[in-house]
Structure formats: C-alpha cells, structure tokens
Amino acid sequence: MTFVESYLNQVKNEEIRNSVLQTIQDVVPEYIENFSFREHVTGLLLGNVQSGKTGQIFGLISAAADAGFNLFVLLTTDSVYLQNQTFKRAIRDLIDFEICDENDETRFFETKLRKPTLIVLKKNTQILKTWKNNIASSKYCEGAPLFIIDDEGDASSMNTKVNKNQQSAIYRHLIGMKKLAASSIYLQVTGTPQSIILQTQKYSELKPSFAYYFKPGSGYMGGDFFFSDPESYVIRLTKENEVEDVKNEDEYISEGLQKAIFCFLVAGAHIMLTGGNVCNFLVHPSVKIKAHNAVRQKIAEFLNTLTHSDEEELINEQIKNAWLDLHSSKPDIKSYEEIKDYIHSELLNETLSSEKDECKIQLITMNSKSSQDISYDNGLNIIIGGNSLGRGVTFEGLQIVYYSRTAKVPQMDTYWQHCRMFGYNRDKGLLRIFISPLLWKLFRDLNISNQALIDQITNNNLDNINLLVPKGTRATRKCVVRSDALIDIVGGANYFPNYPKDSKTLELDNMLTDFDQNQPVYEVKIDFLIDLLKNLESEQIAEWDNNNIISCLQALNGTNYKKAALIVRRERDIKKGTGTLLSPNDRDLGKRIVDKPILTLYRIKGQKEKGWNDKPLWIPNIKFPDGIAFCKTIN
C-alpha cells in the first residue's frame, strides 16, 4: 500500500477525500514527480480560510513520500494552540510516518529515517535555530532532499527587514534550513497570500515559482456565503459606535452584544436538546488584552444578572425575539417553550465561572496572556480574544460571532484571517454574525478582492498578478514588501501613455468601426476593453505598462465588475506631450462614471509638425472605479 493510499484510508469524509485526491492528481505529476532532486523549488498552495488545508498538506506529504522524500518539516505559526492541534492530527492521520514534536530530539536522531519522518515546529526563532542544528547534525540531508511545508506561510516567514537590506531572524533560519539539503521543495500554504504574491525574486528566496488553488468542498461556507451583496440572512448589523461601548470598562453592555448573547443561548439550547455536543460564540472586540478582559467581565455580569433577575418576563421576551430570529432561517428549531425552559433550567441556574465543571457556559479569554490549556470542543463556550482567534485555529460548532475590531488602516490578509466562522461544521440555520455596517462593507469588499485573486491564480498561475485593494486598506504589512518594487494603480485617477506607439492603428480602426464618435459613451464588456488594450502600447513601459493595465482589468473581471465604459473620439489634432489629451467635456463625462472602468480612445492625426511620426494613431486614457486600487511588485 502506498503512503497516499494509507493516508486516504484515514479520511472518512468522502468529499474531503475526493478534494485531497484531486489536489494530489493536479500537483504531484507536474511539481513532485518531475522534481530533479538537484534544485530548490518554492511553491504556493492556496485554499480558502478554514477550507481543509491541513488535509491537503497531509495528502501532498504522503505523495512526496511515495516519490522519494523521507524528511519533512511542517511549520505552524508561533502558537501553542495551532502547533499542538497540528501535531495531534499528524499522529492520527499519518500512521506510517514517524511524527516528531519540537521536544522529540532523541526520537528524531533514533529514527535514522527508517520510515518517512515529519517534524512539526512552531515558527519561533529559538525552535527553528535548534532544529536547523539538529537536522545539520543528523546528516540526513547530505545528498538527500528536504520537503518543508510552511502552513500559514504568509505569517512570520517573510523577511521583515527587506527594506533595510537585512534578514529577519525567522526568515534567515528558514532559508538556512532549506539550504541544509542538496535539494528541497518549500511549499507555502495559506488562505491569504498577499504578502507572498508581493515578494520579488531579486529580494526574496520565498517568492513562489508555481501556485495551485484547491477548491473547497460543496458544504463549505465562506466569503460568498457570509459576505454577499445584498447581505446574507446571517448578518445582523449593529450600531456603528458599538465598538466603543463594548471596550469601555463600565458595566453597560451594548444592544448588539446583548442580542448576540440571546441568540447564542437559543442556538446552544437547540443544539443540546437535539443531541449536539458543542456550540461556540466568538467575540472579537479588539487587539488589546485590556478590552478582552473588559468584555469578558461585562458578559459574565450580564449572564449572572440574567440568572438572578426577578424580571423573568423581560428575559423571556428577549429569548422569544432571538428564537423568532433563528426560526426565520431554521424552521425546525425546537419550540420556543422547550428552548425557554432549557435556558432557565440548565443555562441560567448556576453561578458563572471560568471552570468548566462548575457551570453550563464556559467563558474563555484567548490571547497571549491566557492559559495555553484551553478546551472549547464541548459544551457552550463564549470565547473572547483578538489575534489568537485567527491564523488556523479551528472552532468546532461556531454558530454566533460578534465582531467589532477596527483599525485605522485595515490589512487585507489580517482581517480575512479573522473569518473563523468560515468552514464546514456549522448549522446554517443557526448562524448569526453581529457586525457594524462599515465592517460588513469592508468584509464584503475583501471577499470581492479575494475572489479576484483566486481567479487570477486559477487562470494565469503567478503571471502578472495584480491585487485588488479596497479603498482605505492595504494588502499586507509594509515591512515585508520591497517598497521600491511596488507598483500602485488607484481608482479615480487617469492613466495614459505620453509616448504611444502607432503600430496597430489599422487593427484598432477595424475593432472600432461601429463606434460613433458623436455617441457620448458606450457600455461594453471588460473583455472588449482588454482586447482593445492588447493593441495599445507605449515606447516606455515605465509610464504605461500595457500588461499591467490589462491584468488590473482581468482582476476586476473576476468580480461583480463585468461592465465598462468606452468613449471613442476621432480626427483629433493634438500636439505630442500635452498630458492626458482629454477635452473638458470628456474629462467631466469620465468623472461622472465612478462605478466601472472607463477607457477613452482618441484617434490622433499624428502630423509631424505636432511631434508625431506623420501617421494616425490611437491614444488611450483609462480610469478605474473609485474606491479600489491595485498593487503588484516588479522583480
């Protein structure tokens, strides 16, 4: 039996098994079976947030073992939760492998690679340094390949000193570990690849040479489910200023958070009454630990107030409102009377504490200061935190989310990792997300950007990728992207070549025959704009990179921007070097079109005395929709 067959036998879910098998069939023949064992290759495995990346990783590890690799390093973020979770899953699923924890140095040296060996490590400076030395001392890589899988490869691994022409510690140790071997495959795995995409070959040894996107299973609930436009039935919009109420240390508990708590009580009661074993409620108020403690105290006091309140009728009214809300999307929910009785008899009849065995509801503060031994796999749990609630940590039975975290300039990759509600193990009818209107719009825009990126990678792999960046956000951390290699194109600005070529005038004449110059503006498909632009070039790429403009349009074409505006004007008598060339009327017309890309094409007479080549030519001016931007890097 092959290692792949052995692993797939451990995967009981047929849908996940088929997805893993498809990834193996697509990736292995091209990138693993054809590996020369004389090179160092970096690749990117892209999946949606919480779409089952670990299963894909184990499948590819097994396939690589069948192809001749014996030593594997699986990197997680510097999180005890995640490293421990991954280590336990590896022991459970890779039954034919030797699995080593960070503290298993003796086992590692004793295995002698008699069977494939996997080391599961956190991306921590000291741990990486120690295990780089262990691998070097073992001499296992002398003349042999190394397979490194960097889970959440965009977190911690990137060189944070790239703009200082130095190497940050973790990046340095990862590159050093890779070079211990005669050859290697370094596979980055993430659902948020912005920082990886923006690496350059000149300044980074972690720029991938290939990428593969694996589709989630049919039961997956992700961005299109939660952050659709119009808003999904699971969204409950809170007041815009609730974020300050939530973080304040007074006893006041905001209206939105109260409603979220009652929805959690009702959803949890139904799940327990129908034989379920877990219902989780995630509260993400802020990055600050002080805010986590304040919110935890507010929720604890509120629940204890409900427990000891004499106003049972008022409480029942809130329970009824939450029940009616959930009943609208889950008609088979247990009756209101059953839910109400269970909440009073089982959930609100004991003093709340942090000890699981003393209460029905467990309150958990999850951050860098909290205990590492936390369990939320059973019962009813309210989990409050910030950064620790992202980056691969999985919450089974997550039904209710209250999200109010804000930032002056949100980072796309960071915020998208906060979507812990994504995944499979959810009851669709009982899902609710409490979020402010501005934050909902942010996540809606991030979903559009994410889908545009996936479409580009699916269609073009890594060729000429442009990240679609919503207004007011940035793609990733500034410190991991080489600033002098970054190119930005922003919506609302006019872009045009000062030195256009006249080589394809006839082709454009034919394409534009049916477009009357007296027509103010035409609505066309973005694909037509792309076809036009393929015939428009500049003598200087630095001022007008035609391929870059086209890739921006392709990024838009993968979203809900399907239409474009086109203005066509002929017989223009304009001197070379006069700027955008737009007439006042056409400029005003373009300003009024803000919701789609607009391409203005002027056919210039091209007289020699005007500075041209005595040939007619077409000159483009393009403006992208307001509120978006694109970014990419040049190597």
Secondary structure, 3 states (H helix, E strand, C coil): CCHHHHHHHHCCCHHHHHHHHHHHHHHHHHHHCCCCCCCEEEEEEECCCCCCHHHHHHHHHHHHHHCCCCEEEEEECCCHHHHHHHHHHHHHHCCCCEEECCCCHHHHHHHCCCCCEEEEEECCHHHHHHHHHHHHHHCCCCCCEEEEEEECCCCCCCCCCHHHCCCCHHHHHHHHHHCCCCEEEEEEEECCCHHHHCCCCCCCCCCCCEEEECCCCCCCECHHHHCCCCCCCCEEECCCCHHHHHHCCCCCCCHHHHHHHHHHHHHHHHHHHCCCCEEEEEEECCCCHHHHHHHHHHHHHHHHHHHHCCCHHHHHHHHHHHHHHHHCCCCCCCCHHHHHHHHHHHHCCCCCCCCHHHCCEEEEEECCCCCCCCCCCCEEEEEEECHHHCCCCCCCCEEEEEECCCCCCCEHHHHHHCCCCCECCCCHHHCEEEECHHHHHHHHHHHHHHHHHHHHHHHHCCCCCCEEEECCCECCCHHHCCHHHEEEEECCCEECCCCECCCCHHHHHHHCCCCCCCCCCEEEEHHHHHHHHCCCCECCCCCCCHHHHHHHHHHHHCCCCCEEEEEEEEEECCCCCCCCCCCHHHHHHHHHCCCCCEEEEEEECCCHHHCCCCCCEEEEEEECCCCEEEEEECC
